[in-house]
Amino acid sequence: MTPSVATAATREGWTIVPAWRRPLATLAVVAVLILLLFARDSAALSQIYWTSTTFGHCLFVAPVIGWLVWQRRRELARLTPQGWAPGLAIVAIGGSGWLVGDAAGVALARHFGLVMMLQGIVVTLLGPNVARGLLFPLGYAFFLIPFGEGLEPPLQDATVWIAMHLLHLVGVPATVDGVLITAGPMYFEVAEACSGAKFVIAMFAYGVLVANVCYRTWPRRVAFLAMALVVPVIANGLRAFGTIWAAWLTSVEQATGLDHVVYGWVFFGLVMAGVMAIGWRWFDRAPDAPAFDPERLRRPIRWRLDPIVAGALALALAALFSAWSAGIAGRTQQLPARIDLPQIAGWTRAPISTRAPWAPYYPGADHYLLGRYVDAAGDAVDLSVAVYGDQREGRELVGFGIGVVREDDRWVKVDDRPALFGAGIVRITAAGPVERQVATWYRIADMTTADPRMVKIETLKARLFGGPQRAVAVHVSAEALPGRDPRMAMARFVAALGSIDRLADRSAGMAD
């Protein structure tokens, strides 16, 4: 230990020791340049943090990381940072993940890759000994990534299950259809926003922090984190039950108005306080206790790099993936200037329904068509075709709020139905109530699929390795009317329509 390190580490007002100044300055410059190099994703993350109620907690993650590092300042001052070549592998993995996300149109992968590149430059410029001391703050940086929207469907199901059992327990004659709960003349939608996902995600980040800061042993950490995840799910089910029960006893207007106030400002604040109160008695670590023993982290370092060289290599590696993305960005499919819906034997064109208008949502599509067909039996079916010459940010075939039901739509997804001619079918409803079924096919490269995951995979392959760049969505839909079966009408229509592949390729100018 050098005298300068020991002196700085024991000062009341901690200062940066000489051995740290050059690596920290280089780290700051490289981090800023990487954020600028991937400015689109940096801006997208900032917008999500600021505008999304689900991911608003991410605004606090960076300050928390800063606090965690500050808590380790005296221990870190006793370590010597050293550039380390193997850290570039983390930058490369992050860059590869970002490139995959960029090519496939998966924002989660891009954001994951950007955060991992920033983690990688810390390891590359400060070395393995310091990285081990910063292991938890570095890992906690993953909470900068907006993730967890996939939790909404199972949490909706959990909320419905809890609410229904409690409603029956107190004698409310409630029935359920997918995510719709009917109680007498009233019906309630357990929407994505009511699933409790936003609070579960925030509680996960909070629970991980408390488990690390307030507990030393892993069994207690795991138990606290499990409680922090389970209690909000149960509480959200209680909230949904309480809202419906209050509406049953009073009115929908009074119950739902109270629900938003209680849910947003009181109820889950009490839940968080309750979780902390339960876990408090088992805290076995003082918050200001040393996070690690610096002497145990002093190990010989191989493959050293000068900080400036390490920073330059990390930045060049990140820039390589950005340049690779720019190189494939020009790949696009030449589309016809105009497309038309097909003529179908036995079916004639008719005006779109005004009873409950529906249209799938495809922002930025190069071509978009929607038309209604009626057969001799009087059954009506809607056909929609959306065509993209290429996919990129804001021009994606699948994604949150894209396709059958847009975000904050009048239409609500009720459930999934058995496939029809390889298409995924969903049942949706709108106020009225009005119900319809919608079948969906996607045509990517040389594949037709109903699986959004396959759309992303095929898009990735086409972007990275060439091939047809067009992306087409085809929807066939029918309203549920008294005495008419929408599924049978859709089946007859698709049989008369013929090949979905041919329809999609013709719409993209790839077939006669």
C-alpha positions as CSV (number, residue, x, y, z in Angstrom):
1,M,0.0,0.0,0.0
2,T,1.4,3.4,-1.0
3,P,1.4,6.2,1.6
4,S,-0.8,8.4,-0.7
5,V,-3.4,5.6,-1.0
6,A,-3.5,5.0,2.8
7,T,-3.7,8.7,3.6
8,A,-6.5,9.4,1.1
9,A,-8.5,6.4,2.3
10,T,-8.5,7.6,5.9
11,R,-9.3,11.2,5.3
12,E,-12.6,12.5,6.7
13,G,-13.2,14.3,3.3
14,W,-12.3,11.6,0.8
15,T,-10.5,12.7,-2.3
16,I,-9.4,10.9,-5.5
17,V,-6.0,9.3,-5.0
18,P,-3.4,9.8,-7.7
19,A,-3.6,6.2,-9.0
20,W,-7.3,6.7,-9.7
21,R,-7.3,10.0,-11.5
22,R,-6.2,9.0,-15.0
23,P,-8.4,5.8,-15.2
24,L,-11.4,7.6,-13.9
25,A,-11.0,10.5,-16.3
26,T,-10.6,8.1,-19.2
27,L,-13.6,6.1,-18.0
28,A,-15.8,9.2,-17.9
29,V,-14.7,10.3,-21.4
30,V,-15.2,6.8,-23.0
31,A,-18.6,6.4,-21.3
32,V,-19.8,9.8,-22.6
33,L,-18.6,8.9,-26.1
34,I,-20.3,5.6,-26.1
35,L,-23.6,7.2,-25.0
36,L,-23.2,9.7,-27.9
37,L,-22.3,6.9,-30.3
38,F,-25.6,5.1,-29.4
39,A,-27.5,8.4,-28.9
40,R,-30.7,6.9,-30.3
41,D,-30.9,4.3,-27.6
42,S,-29.6,6.7,-24.9
43,A,-32.5,9.1,-25.8
44,A,-35.0,6.2,-26.0
45,L,-34.1,5.1,-22.5
46,S,-34.3,8.6,-21.1
47,Q,-37.8,9.0,-22.7
48,I,-39.0,5.7,-21.3
49,Y,-37.7,6.6,-17.8
50,W,-39.4,9.9,-17.9
51,T,-42.8,9.0,-19.5
52,S,-43.5,5.4,-18.6
53,T,-45.3,4.7,-15.4
54,T,-44.0,1.1,-15.5
55,F,-40.4,2.1,-15.7
56,G,-40.3,5.4,-13.8
57,H,-38.3,3.6,-11.0
58,C,-35.4,3.4,-13.5
59,L,-34.8,7.2,-12.9
60,F,-33.5,6.3,-9.4
61,V,-31.2,3.4,-10.5
62,A,-28.3,5.6,-11.6
63,P,-28.3,7.6,-8.3
64,V,-28.5,4.3,-6.3
65,I,-25.5,3.0,-8.2
66,G,-23.6,6.3,-7.4
67,W,-24.6,5.8,-3.7
68,L,-23.4,2.2,-3.7
69,V,-20.0,3.2,-5.2
70,W,-19.8,6.0,-2.6
71,Q,-20.4,3.5,0.1
72,R,-17.4,1.5,-1.1
73,R,-15.1,4.6,-1.5
74,R,-12.7,3.8,1.3
75,E,-12.3,0.1,0.3
76,L,-11.9,1.1,-3.4
77,A,-9.2,3.6,-2.5
78,R,-7.0,0.8,-1.2
79,L,-7.1,-0.9,-4.6
80,T,-5.1,0.1,-7.6
81,P,-7.1,0.4,-10.9
82,Q,-5.4,-1.2,-13.9
83,G,-6.4,-1.5,-17.5
84,W,-7.3,-5.1,-18.4
85,A,-7.5,-6.6,-21.9
86,P,-10.1,-9.4,-21.1
87,G,-12.6,-6.7,-20.1
88,L,-12.9,-6.0,-23.9
89,A,-14.8,-9.4,-24.2
90,I,-17.6,-7.9,-22.1
91,V,-17.7,-4.9,-24.4
92,A,-17.8,-7.2,-27.4
93,I,-20.7,-9.3,-25.9
94,G,-22.6,-6.1,-25.2
95,G,-22.0,-4.8,-28.7
96,S,-23.1,-8.1,-30.2
97,G,-26.3,-8.0,-28.2
98,W,-26.9,-4.5,-29.3
99,L,-26.4,-5.4,-33.0
100,V,-28.7,-8.4,-32.7
101,G,-31.4,-6.2,-31.2
102,D,-30.8,-3.5,-33.8
103,A,-31.1,-6.0,-36.7
104,A,-34.1,-7.8,-35.2
105,G,-35.9,-4.7,-34.0
106,V,-35.8,-5.8,-30.4
107,A,-35.4,-2.7,-28.1
108,L,-34.7,-4.9,-25.1
109,A,-31.6,-6.4,-26.7
110,R,-30.3,-3.0,-27.8
111,H,-30.8,-1.6,-24.3
112,F,-29.2,-4.6,-22.7
113,G,-26.2,-4.4,-25.1
114,L,-25.7,-0.7,-24.4
115,V,-25.7,-1.2,-20.6
116,M,-23.4,-4.2,-20.9
117,M,-20.9,-2.1,-23.0
118,L,-20.9,0.5,-20.2
119,Q,-20.2,-2.3,-17.7
120,G,-17.5,-3.6,-19.9
121,I,-15.6,-0.4,-20.1
122,V,-15.5,-0.2,-16.3
123,V,-14.0,-3.7,-16.1
124,T,-11.6,-2.9,-19.0
125,L,-10.3,0.4,-17.6
126,L,-10.3,-0.4,-13.9
127,G,-9.4,-4.1,-14.0
128,P,-10.6,-7.3,-12.3
129,N,-9.7,-6.4,-8.7
130,V,-11.7,-3.2,-8.8
131,A,-14.5,-4.9,-10.7
132,R,-14.9,-7.5,-8.0
133,G,-15.2,-4.7,-5.5
134,L,-17.9,-3.1,-7.7
135,L,-19.6,-6.4,-8.5
136,F,-23.0,-5.5,-7.0
137,P,-23.2,-1.9,-8.4
138,L,-22.2,-3.2,-11.8
139,G,-24.8,-5.9,-11.6
140,Y,-27.4,-3.5,-10.3
141,A,-26.9,-1.5,-13.5
142,F,-29.1,-4.1,-15.3
143,F,-32.0,-2.4,-13.7
144,L,-31.4,0.5,-16.0
145,I,-32.9,-1.8,-18.7
146,P,-36.7,-1.5,-19.0
147,F,-37.8,-5.1,-18.8
148,G,-40.7,-7.1,-17.4
149,E,-43.6,-6.3,-19.7
150,G,-44.0,-10.0,-20.3
151,L,-45.1,-10.3,-16.7
152,E,-48.4,-8.6,-17.4
153,P,-50.4,-11.6,-18.8
154,P,-49.6,-14.0,-15.9
155,L,-50.1,-11.2,-13.3
156,Q,-53.5,-10.4,-14.9
157,D,-54.4,-14.0,-14.5
158,A,-53.2,-14.0,-10.9
159,T,-55.2,-10.8,-10.2
160,V,-58.4,-12.3,-11.7
161,W,-58.0,-15.5,-9.7
162,I,-57.6,-13.7,-6.4
163,A,-60.4,-11.3,-7.1
164,M,-62.8,-13.9,-8.2
165,H,-62.3,-16.1,-5.2
166,L,-62.7,-13.2,-2.8
167,L,-65.8,-12.0,-4.6
168,H,-67.5,-15.4,-4.3
169,L,-66.4,-15.5,-0.7
170,V,-68.4,-12.3,0.1
171,G,-71.4,-13.4,-2.0
172,V,-70.9,-11.3,-5.1
173,P,-72.3,-13.3,-8.1
174,A,-69.3,-12.5,-10.4
175,T,-68.4,-14.4,-13.6
176,V,-65.1,-14.1,-15.5
177,D,-64.4,-14.2,-19.3
178,G,-60.6,-14.0,-19.9
179,V,-59.7,-10.7,-18.2
180,L,-63.3,-9.4,-18.0
181,I,-65.1,-9.8,-14.7
182,T,-68.9,-9.3,-14.7
183,A,-70.7,-8.6,-11.5
184,G,-74.4,-8.1,-12.1
185,P,-74.9,-5.3,-14.7
186,M,-71.3,-4.1,-14.2
187,Y,-68.2,-5.4,-15.9
188,F,-64.6,-4.7,-15.2
189,E,-61.4,-5.2,-17.3
190,V,-58.3,-6.3,-15.5
191,A,-56.1,-4.5,-18.0
192,E,-52.3,-4.6,-18.4
193,A,-52.1,-1.4,-16.3
194,C,-54.1,-3.1,-13.6
195,S,-52.0,-6.3,-13.5
196,G,-49.6,-4.8,-10.9
197,A,-46.7,-5.5,-13.1
198,K,-45.3,-2.0,-12.7
199,F,-45.1,-2.3,-8.9
200,V,-43.8,-5.9,-9.0
201,I,-41.0,-4.7,-11.3
202,A,-40.2,-1.8,-9.1
203,M,-40.3,-4.0,-6.0
204,F,-37.9,-6.4,-7.6
205,A,-35.3,-3.6,-8.0
206,Y,-36.0,-2.4,-4.5
207,G,-35.9,-5.9,-3.0
208,V,-32.6,-6.7,-4.6
209,L,-31.1,-3.5,-3.2
210,V,-32.4,-4.2,0.3
211,A,-31.3,-7.8,0.2
212,N,-27.8,-6.8,-0.6
213,V,-27.5,-3.8,1.8
214,C,-29.3,-5.2,4.8
215,Y,-28.5,-8.9,4.8
216,R,-25.3,-10.9,4.8
217,T,-26.6,-14.5,4.4
218,W,-28.1,-15.8,1.2
219,P,-31.1,-17.6,2.8
220,R,-32.3,-14.3,4.3
221,R,-31.7,-12.4,1.1
222,V,-33.7,-14.9,-1.0
223,A,-36.5,-15.0,1.6
224,F,-36.8,-11.2,1.6
225,L,-36.7,-11.0,-2.2
226,A,-39.4,-13.7,-2.5
227,M,-41.6,-11.8,0.0
228,A,-41.0,-8.5,-1.9
229,L,-42.3,-10.1,-5.1
230,V,-45.2,-12.2,-3.6
231,V,-46.8,-9.6,-1.4
232,P,-47.4,-7.0,-4.2
233,V,-49.1,-9.7,-6.3
234,I,-51.5,-10.6,-3.4
235,A,-52.0,-6.9,-2.6
236,N,-53.0,-6.2,-6.2
237,G,-55.5,-9.0,-6.2
238,L,-57.0,-7.5,-3.0
239,R,-57.1,-4.1,-4.6
240,A,-59.0,-5.4,-7.6
241,F,-61.4,-7.3,-5.3
242,G,-61.9,-4.2,-3.2
243,T,-62.7,-2.0,-6.2
244,I,-65.3,-4.5,-7.6
245,W,-66.8,-5.0,-4.1
246,A,-67.0,-1.3,-3.5
247,A,-68.7,-0.8,-6.9
248,W,-71.2,-3.6,-6.0
249,L,-72.0,-1.8,-2.7
250,T,-72.0,1.8,-4.1
251,S,-71.4,2.7,-7.7
252,V,-68.8,2.1,-10.4
253,E,-67.9,5.8,-10.5
254,Q,-67.2,6.0,-6.7
255,A,-65.3,2.8,-6.6
256,T,-63.1,3.4,-9.6
257,G,-62.3,7.0,-8.5
258,L,-61.3,5.8,-5.1
259,D,-59.3,3.0,-6.7
260,H,-57.0,5.3,-8.6
261,V,-56.3,7.4,-5.6
262,V,-55.8,4.5,-3.2
263,Y,-53.7,2.5,-5.7
264,G,-51.5,5.3,-6.8
265,W,-50.8,7.1,-3.5
266,V,-51.7,5.0,-0.4
267,F,-52.2,1.3,-0.9
268,F,-48.9,0.3,-2.4
269,G,-47.0,2.8,-0.2
270,L,-48.4,0.9,2.7
271,V,-47.4,-2.4,1.0
272,M,-43.8,-1.3,0.6
273,A,-43.7,-0.1,4.2
274,G,-45.2,-3.4,5.3
275,V,-42.6,-5.4,3.4
276,M,-39.8,-3.4,5.1
277,A,-41.5,-3.8,8.5
278,I,-41.7,-7.6,8.1
279,G,-38.1,-7.9,7.0
280,W,-36.7,-5.4,9.5
281,R,-36.4,-7.9,12.4
282,W,-34.2,-10.2,10.4
283,F,-31.7,-7.5,9.2
284,D,-28.2,-8.9,10.0
285,R,-26.0,-6.3,8.3
286,A,-25.4,-2.6,9.1
287,P,-26.0,-0.4,6.0
288,D,-22.5,1.2,6.6
289,A,-20.7,-2.0,7.1
290,P,-17.7,-2.6,4.7
291,A,-19.0,-4.0,1.4
292,F,-15.8,-6.1,0.8
293,D,-12.3,-6.7,2.2
294,P,-9.8,-5.0,-0.1
295,E,-7.0,-7.3,1.0
296,R,-8.8,-10.3,-0.3
297,L,-9.2,-8.7,-3.7
298,R,-5.5,-7.9,-4.2
299,R,-4.5,-10.4,-6.9
300,P,-1.9,-10.4,-9.6
301,I,-3.3,-9.0,-12.9
302,R,-2.2,-10.4,-16.3
303,W,-2.9,-8.9,-19.7
304,R,-2.6,-5.3,-18.4
305,L,-3.3,-2.3,-20.6
306,D,-2.5,1.4,-20.2
307,P,-5.8,3.2,-19.4
308,I,-5.6,5.4,-22.5
309,V,-5.0,2.3,-24.7
310,A,-7.8,0.4,-22.9
311,G,-10.2,3.2,-23.5
312,A,-9.3,3.6,-27.1
313,L,-9.7,-0.2,-27.8
314,A,-13.1,-0.3,-26.0
315,L,-14.4,2.7,-27.9
316,A,-13.1,1.3,-31.2
317,L,-14.8,-2.0,-30.5
318,A,-18.2,-0.3,-29.7
319,A,-17.9,1.8,-32.8
320,L,-17.4,-1.4,-34.9
321,F,-20.9,-2.6,-34.0
322,S,-22.3,0.8,-34.7
323,A,-20.6,0.9,-38.1
324,W,-21.8,-2.7,-38.8
325,S,-25.4,-1.6,-38.2
326,A,-25.0,1.4,-40.5
327,G,-23.6,-0.9,-43.2
328,I,-26.7,-3.1,-43.2
329,A,-29.2,-0.2,-42.7
330,G,-29.6,0.3,-46.5
331,R,-31.0,-3.1,-47.1
332,T,-34.6,-2.7,-48.2
333,Q,-37.2,-4.3,-50.5
334,Q,-38.3,-2.5,-53.6
335,L,-42.1,-2.3,-53.2
336,P,-44.8,-1.6,-55.9
337,A,-46.0,2.0,-55.9
338,R,-49.6,0.8,-55.3
339,I,-51.3,-2.4,-54.0
340,D,-54.9,-3.4,-54.0
341,L,-57.0,-5.9,-52.0
342,P,-57.7,-9.1,-54.1
343,Q,-60.9,-10.1,-55.8
344,I,-62.2,-13.3,-54.0
345,A,-64.6,-15.7,-55.6
346,G,-67.9,-15.9,-53.8
347,W,-67.2,-12.7,-51.8
348,T,-68.0,-9.1,-52.7
349,R,-66.6,-5.9,-51.3
350,A,-68.8,-4.0,-48.8
351,P,-68.5,-0.9,-46.6
352,I,-66.5,-1.2,-43.4
353,S,-68.6,-1.6,-40.2
354,T,-69.6,1.5,-38.4
355,R,-71.1,-0.4,-35.5
356,A,-67.7,-0.9,-33.9
357,P,-64.9,0.1,-36.3
358,W,-61.7,-1.9,-35.9
359,A,-58.4,-1.6,-37.6
360,P,-55.0,-3.1,-36.8
361,Y,-52.2,-0.6,-36.0
362,Y,-49.0,-0.5,-38.1
363,P,-47.2,2.8,-37.7
364,G,-44.9,3.6,-40.6
365,A,-46.1,0.8,-42.9
366,D,-45.3,1.5,-46.6
367,H,-48.7,0.1,-47.6
368,Y,-51.7,-0.5,-45.5
369,L,-55.1,-1.8,-46.7
370,L,-58.3,-2.7,-44.9
371,G,-61.5,-3.9,-46.6
372,R,-64.7,-5.8,-45.9
373,Y,-66.1,-8.8,-47.9
374,V,-69.6,-10.3,-47.7
375,D,-70.7,-13.7,-49.1
376,A,-74.1,-14.9,-50.3
377,A,-75.0,-16.1,-46.8
378,G,-74.6,-12.6,-45.4
379,D,-71.4,-13.3,-43.4
380,A,-69.0,-10.4,-43.3
381,V,-65.2,-10.7,-43.0
382,D,-62.5,-8.0,-42.8
383,L,-59.2,-8.4,-44.5
384,S,-56.2,-6.2,-43.6
385,V,-52.7,-6.2,-45.2
386,A,-49.7,-4.2,-43.9
387,V,-46.5,-4.1,-45.9
388,Y,-43.0,-2.9,-44.9
389,G,-40.1,-2.7,-47.3
390,D,-37.8,-2.9,-44.3
391,Q,-38.0,-2.8,-40.5
392,R,-36.3,-0.4,-38.1
393,E,-37.1,1.7,-35.1
394,G,-40.7,3.0,-35.4
395,R,-41.3,0.7,-38.4
396,E,-41.8,-2.8,-36.9
397,L,-44.1,-5.6,-37.7
398,V,-44.4,-6.8,-34.1
399,G,-44.0,-5.0,-30.9
400,F,-45.8,-3.6,-27.9
401,G,-49.0,-1.8,-29.0
402,I,-48.6,-2.9,-32.6
403,G,-51.0,-5.1,-34.5
404,V,-54.4,-6.3,-33.5
405,V,-54.8,-4.0,-30.5
406,R,-52.9,-0.8,-30.0
407,E,-52.0,0.8,-26.6
408,D,-54.9,2.5,-24.9
409,D,-57.3,1.2,-27.6
410,R,-61.1,0.9,-27.3
411,W,-60.6,-2.8,-28.1
412,V,-59.4,-5.2,-25.4
413,K,-57.9,-8.6,-25.8
414,V,-60.0,-11.2,-24.0
415,D,-58.2,-14.5,-24.8
416,D,-56.5,-16.6,-27.4
417,R,-58.4,-19.1,-29.5
418,P,-57.3,-22.3,-31.4
419,A,-55.3,-21.7,-34.5
420,L,-56.9,-21.5,-37.9
421,F,-54.9,-22.4,-41.0
422,G,-51.8,-21.8,-39.1
423,A,-52.9,-18.4,-37.9
424,G,-53.0,-17.2,-34.3
425,I,-56.5,-16.1,-33.3
426,V,-57.4,-13.7,-30.5
427,R,-60.8,-12.7,-29.3
428,I,-61.2,-9.0,-28.6
429,T,-64.1,-6.9,-27.3
430,A,-65.1,-3.2,-27.2
431,A,-67.8,-1.3,-25.4
432,G,-71.3,-2.2,-26.4
433,P,-70.3,-4.9,-25.9
434,V,-69.0,-5.8,-29.4
435,E,-66.9,-8.9,-29.9
436,R,-64.8,-10.1,-32.8
437,Q,-62.1,-12.7,-33.6
438,V,-58.9,-11.8,-35.5
439,A,-56.6,-14.3,-37.3
440,T,-53.0,-13.1,-37.9
441,W,-50.3,-14.3,-40.2
442,Y,-46.8,-12.8,-40.7
443,R,-44.7,-13.2,-43.8
444,I,-40.9,-12.7,-43.2
445,A,-38.2,-13.7,-45.7
446,D,-39.4,-17.1,-46.9
447,M,-41.5,-18.0,-43.8
448,T,-45.1,-17.5,-42.9
449,T,-45.7,-17.7,-39.2
450,A,-48.1,-16.6,-36.4
451,D,-45.3,-16.5,-33.8
452,P,-44.0,-13.0,-33.1
453,R,-40.7,-14.5,-31.8
454,M,-40.1,-16.1,-35.2
455,V,-40.8,-12.8,-36.8
456,K,-37.9,-11.3,-34.8
457,I,-35.6,-14.3,-35.6
458,E,-36.3,-14.2,-39.3
459,T,-35.9,-10.4,-39.4
460,L,-32.5,-10.8,-37.7
461,K,-31.4,-13.4,-40.3
462,A,-32.6,-11.3,-43.2
463,R,-30.9,-8.1,-41.9
464,L,-27.6,-9.7,-41.1
465,F,-27.2,-12.2,-43.9
466,G,-29.4,-10.8,-46.7
467,G,-32.6,-12.2,-48.4
468,P,-36.0,-10.7,-48.8
469,Q,-36.4,-7.7,-46.5
470,R,-40.1,-7.2,-46.9
471,A,-42.3,-7.8,-43.9
472,V,-46.1,-8.4,-44.3
473,A,-48.9,-8.8,-41.8
474,V,-52.2,-10.3,-42.9
475,H,-55.3,-10.2,-40.7
476,V,-58.7,-11.8,-41.3
477,S,-61.4,-10.8,-38.8
478,A,-65.1,-11.2,-38.2
479,E,-67.6,-9.8,-35.7
480,A,-69.5,-12.1,-33.4
481,L,-73.2,-11.6,-34.3
482,P,-76.3,-13.4,-33.1
483,G,-76.8,-16.6,-35.0
484,R,-73.5,-16.3,-36.9
485,D,-70.2,-18.1,-36.1
486,P,-67.2,-15.7,-36.8
487,R,-64.7,-18.6,-36.9
488,M,-66.7,-20.5,-39.6
489,A,-67.0,-17.3,-41.7
490,M,-63.3,-16.7,-41.4
491,A,-62.5,-20.3,-42.4
492,R,-64.7,-20.1,-45.5
493,F,-63.1,-16.8,-46.4
494,V,-59.5,-18.0,-46.1
495,A,-60.3,-21.1,-48.1
496,A,-61.6,-18.9,-50.9
497,L,-58.7,-16.5,-50.5
498,G,-56.2,-19.2,-51.1
499,S,-52.5,-19.0,-50.3
500,I,-51.6,-16.4,-47.6
501,D,-48.0,-16.7,-48.8
502,R,-49.0,-15.6,-52.3
503,L,-51.2,-12.8,-51.0
504,A,-48.3,-11.5,-48.9
505,D,-45.7,-11.8,-51.7
506,R,-48.0,-10.2,-54.3
507,S,-48.6,-7.3,-51.9
508,A,-44.8,-6.8,-51.6
509,G,-44.3,-7.0,-55.4
510,M,-42.7,-10.4,-55.3
511,A,-45.3,-12.4,-57.2
512,D,-47.6,-11.9,-60.1
